[in-house]
Amino acid sequence: MDLDDTSRCPRGDRCATCGGGDGLAVATVATAVGVHCLTLCVGDREAERLPRPASWTQAIELAAAHCTHLGIDVDAMAAAMEQEGGKE
């Protein structure tokens, strides 16, 4: 399972890091509670400037939303993350 698949994730109209609007694309970020998607401009993507969720609650909500985009539940995401962690 590809948790970095963003083909069904909505693209925002502003960069989640700087608020800019140039070269926007959806990217993914792995956190301790799961993977979530966000919209980044090309500069912030290349520099890997990623905003942190404001709270654990927000991180969980973002990961759950990404699960919806992927068509899976949070348990499937956790299992996939565990599998990926075992490969490294």
C-alpha positions, 0 to 999 in steps of 0.5 A: 500500500502506497501511503504517499499516493496523493492522486485522490487528495485535494490540492489547496489554493495556498501553500500550507507552509508559506501561504504562496500560490506558485507551483502548488502540488500535494505532498505527504508528511509522515508523523508519529500518528500517521501520514497526512497530505498537504499542499506545498509550493515548489520552493517549500517542497524542494527545501522540505519546509513542512509545517507541523500540526498544531496539536496531536488532535490535529495530527490525528485528524489530518491522518484520518482525512488522508486515510479517507482519500486513500480509501482505507481506515486508520488501522490499515494505515498503522499496519502499512506504516509498521510494515514500511518501518520493518523494511528499513 
